[in-house]
Amino acid sequence: MGEINWRDSWDSALNEAKKENRRVLLELYMDGCPHCTHLHTETHVDAGVVQEVNSKYIPVRLDGRKNMDIVKKFNVTGAPTTLVFGADGQELHRFPGYYPPLDYLKELEKAG
């Protein structure tokens, strides 16, 4: 369990979440964004974060510039932005910006 098992398609992740009755964790980032890089290289590799995300979520990580339809659909205004959805596709929580591992886990808890 060394890394998050990121998916690269919103639609297939949502379908998987519906089948397994799990939440979706959507991470929107931009190449060259320092906060996005820190989130990915520091927070997303933390053992506690990896365990939590892989066990409870269907994680999707998408480049916002290449997925403007998703960015517009969810009214995302900055990168990185992390969104949590129920298996039904309803947004439960979002948190923009970089979070160190413990704070990231606290944000995930806020989704309920």
URDA-V570210 format. One record per backbone hydrogen bond with DSSP energy under -0.5 kcal/mol. NH is the residue of the N-H (numbers start at 1). CO is the residue of the C=O. If there is no record, write none. Layout:
nh,co
NH,CO
NH,CO
//
This chain:
nh,co
6,4
7,59
13,9
14,10
15,11
16,12
17,13
18,14
19,15
20,16
21,17
22,17
23,56
24,85
25,58
26,24
26,83
27,25
27,60
28,26
28,81
29,27
29,62
33,30
34,32
37,33
38,34
39,35
40,36
41,37
42,38
43,38
44,39
46,43
50,46
51,47
52,48
53,49
54,50
55,51
56,52
57,53
58,23
59,57
60,25
61,7
62,27
64,29
64,62
66,63
67,63
67,64
70,67
71,67
72,68
73,69
74,70
75,72
76,71
80,28
81,28
82,95
83,26
84,93
85,24
86,90
89,86
92,84
93,84
95,82
97,80
104,100
105,101
106,102
107,103
108,104
109,105
110,106
111,107
111,108
112,109
//
